[in-house]
C-alpha cells in the first residue's frame, strides 16, 4: 500500500518538448556533428515550402560561423511570404504546431517539429534564444523576435519583440546558436548540392565557415504548389473514422461522398449495402459495431486510387537531367518518372535517374542519391528501402559491376514523392520497406538500366570504329609513300580512298622539318562548320592562316580556327614549331569526326 502510494505520488504527465529534450536523437540531433546539418535542413525545407506556397522562385542564403570554441551561429534567410507576427512564437517555439499535418498533400514538413526542435536543441546546448526576423510585405514593417520554448508546457516564450529595418520586402530570417562541430562540413555541402539537384527552381547560396557555396537555379519555372485532397477509404483506420463521425449530422450517404476521395454516389450506396446500413442514417448515431461494419465495407468495395495530379509534385524527367548535369559531368544521364501508385490509401510516385562515366569515380561503390518529397536523405543509407531496392537490381545484366551495390562510375538518383512518406523514424533519414514502393523503384531502375546497356553497347561499337578509322588514316599515307618509292611513281591522291572508307570529317596534325601542319577534310555529304582547337607550347606567331582566337596560359597556347567546309573539300594551316600538344574538332558530333595526331 505504501509503495503504491509512493509510486502514485511520483507520477506526472510530461510535455512534448520535455519528451524530445530527453530524446533528441529521434529528431536527428543525436550528435553535435549532425546538429548543424539537421538545423539547416529543417530551415531550408520550411523556406522551400513557403516559397512554393507563395509561388515565388526560392532564393535562399545560408551562413555558418564559428563564434568561440564549439559554439556556432547559423542563419538561414529566404524570400518567402513571411510569417504573421502573431504566429511566429508558435511556429518556432511550440513543437507539433504546423499547418500541414492535417492536409493530405506532398510537402517537405508536416509534423511541425523540425525548426522548433532546432530551437529546443539550441537552448539545451547553448542556452541562447532563436532570433527570427520576418516581413510579410513592403507595406508592413519587419519584426524581430527572440524566442525560447517553455519545456515544461511546450509553449513559446518571447524574450523580445520589436520592429526593425530590413532590406527584404518579404521573407524570413532565422538565427540559431548552439554547440556543435563542423567535422561533417563535406556532408553539409553534399546536402546543399543534392537539394539543388531536386529543386532546380531554387537558388541556394551559402558561406560555411568562410567557404562559399552556390547552387544556381537551372529552371525559372515557378513550382505549382500541391493541393490537398480528402482521405481515401483504404487509408483510414477505426479511430480516424470515429473522430470523423463525431458531431456529424449529415446522412451517411452524403458523409461518404463529401468526406472521402474517389467515393461517388454509386460507390457510397454499395458501401452502405455491404455494411447493412441505411444511406439516410445519421453518422453520429452509429454505434461501435456499425462503425466497424462501415470500415470493413469501405475496404471491400473497389474504390479508384486517389488522384495524384494535384496532391503530388514530381520533379520531372527533364528537370532531373538538367539538375544532375549542372552538378555532375557525366557521359550518360537519363531519368524516368513512374506512373503514380498507392500504398494503404496514400498516393505516391517514384522518379529515378541514372548517370554513368564522365568525372564519376571509376572505382568503388556507385553513388546513391536518395530523396523524399524533394528532400535529400543523408543518413541511414543502409536502412532505407531505396538502398535495398538498388541492391536488388541485377546491375551486371546492364554492364555494371556489382558487389551488393553497383560498382564503378555510376550515379543513381531515386525520389519518392508521397502525401505520407513512410519514414522509419521522426528524423526522416530513411524510407521504410513498403512492397509497393520498392516495386516501383526496381521497375524504374530496370528501365534506366536497359537504356544504359544500349548506351554502353553503342559507345563500345563507336570506339571500335574510331580506333579502326584512326588507324586507317594514320597508316594509309605511310603505305602509299612506301609503295610509291618501291614502284618509283608519284604519290597518288588519297582523298578519294579515305572518303570512300570514312564518310567523316578527318583532322590531322603532323610535324615535318620544323613545321607543324594541321589539315581537315570533309568526307561527308553535307557542309560542316567546325572549330579547330590546337594546343601546344609553340607560340605559332607565323601561323598561316592566322587563328581566329589565341589564349596563352602559362607556357601553353590554345589556338582556334573557325572553318566551313563543303562536301569533299579540305583546309590546311601551318606554323613553325616543335609540335606535340593536342588537336581537337568541336561543333560536330563524336560519331562524325576522326582526329589523327601523328605527333603522338
Steps between C-alpha positions, in 0.01 A plus 500: 500500500777743595699409187197556279444841660865592449483398135177691450645816651798492262292466183433808288435586140779635277480744213601425143795739532617326817482162330705608198747686721594162648465315169650749256658215302152420365502835317848471350689681778672187625850653475662844473619403153144462373371808680599749231377285210164427664443866590582627151296220343188591701538873431557447126203262478275763658636768267441292186148404607414861578633627166304237309179585684555867411592400139835682501838371386696412816810705576660359816811623679678297772783604727690292757758667727708371787467745790720353773624145542217265412229772497357561151267766362268390219283725286252403227322773302236463229281713276175322588171665599609554860309403815228697676657642820241341727587156356878528528524390867296186436678402177844518665417450868245218513557142387225330297364834377457529125262551211565185296446210739129467421543562127533204265752633250870483427713730713847492650386558856174383654541431870588850622809368680807584291589867552355516853714197588806698383395785733469246784843354420653851501369592843601157630865524382572874507213654698447765233163588344422475130476834318232524231459795262202495266310729268178428313510783244640842406213677678572332835808544720740216573466345846790353700431257786714304744329170581551207734284201594350444844594135524259411779196623306618489136403866463701785342673766705562831319800678652485803271274626220574814300477652155830526311616628160558225242588523132277206400142586401386157618662190646627340818840490668583248774810525722590219740807438719599164645802289579600272214786411270580546131655156459209421267568806280541283191165334567334838552621621160385169355153563645487846340613362162240226513230750597588704192473191277138420596398865537626641169273803539689613814815708542695400810798703618701423810811600689610218727775604738641732234460259206250618234254268328249574224238287329343705222148431381478324165128563454306826526169319509311561825404173665126441531420435865322164556137521609352300787262212431251319724591171673461183300283215640797260486719734706296543820467296820223459752622774733514753216152400383363551852650850519353589163157375611492703821245780471425411136133584436483412130358170377745218433475520120586870493778450756668234285481695174619831646768394750687231306704506182368310196170401664201581281133436562506150347806398703348646818178304448702180453689568826171553686357180354801285600501655850121444533450871580234736373638778272280747693637396842659778704872444529533623860245240616693201367613273785840334524391181322343696216818708463705181475262365235524828309880491506506134387263582213719792390795262469298245297356735239720571201587869520723669237842615616515854640582776248868595474503778241426761765635364830847393373779710354748282307825653378462380142746319276633807321569698818664200669741469208570873496554505876750213483683647202540828689678324789671199339685444173393162359504328163148359544202619702136399464195535725167324541177600674281201584120519489345583837405215732349445846596332828247480786290767334792744469595610147867501408723532197854375438752684285850380421804612305814316395836656415814329373860581414648846468652637821341237726751292700592192293559277803301404809125508562280708278342816640142473629293816545181449704214750518154518653268787404797691351703467823842324498536201733857520626518249785402134556551397139522131586161503678316664209265323258663694215841343571347156535320541168820615327683195635215277379555591135730273295735775375736252336231440239538867400879505475573629853708319760324406821591390851168543671480861380605602146871575451691743283422839343125492556262741674147398602236750607165388644225740607184386682218756501199424720233657714630283785859380459546196729818600683662259745522770772418864581846605378386416145831344394376181331189365328336189642476180296160530335459233225307734269773766518786253459331348193471842330863584578623173350289546185632853448863389545461201271360728229798735539738202508382394154571851369848490653572160350409633156724805555798288608450271200486797260802659666705182466405465134578866435835473675590196291404684181698807606808291579477333160446833323790660685724210409397518134561874481838461667623199302370559145729801429806307618407196290439719195835674549690170523319357197574808292868473590510130409324538164671836441176680419349823639303488824131456410215718628365314806196716564276287276597180681464658845165648406366163389615342827424774752196711405608723790690821572868413543747729678876441504798653675856424389844659537763489225828696476406741779159579356170398662221427250131476590252368244127433494309311225123475473412153366129535585220594260415827681658834580667503840598787729764405757742662742856367480664504845879467503678502839881496532797688640576656158420877479418455129538872426542425126192278469343502152212567502503685834272345764174672585577476871814446710505445878838479679507323839837466673719336232211357297314659209148413385422596140157483340409517130139518383468295180209446259549211257272388215484125422828364367701813585805540725670766714859539614699720739869496593749674728859465618532283810595174665147357501362287780203603708154402379251554219120496515194579290193657659161585360444150362385178665752242614356246259575723198863588566843332508801679647845363414792652687811366326721676758375275782 
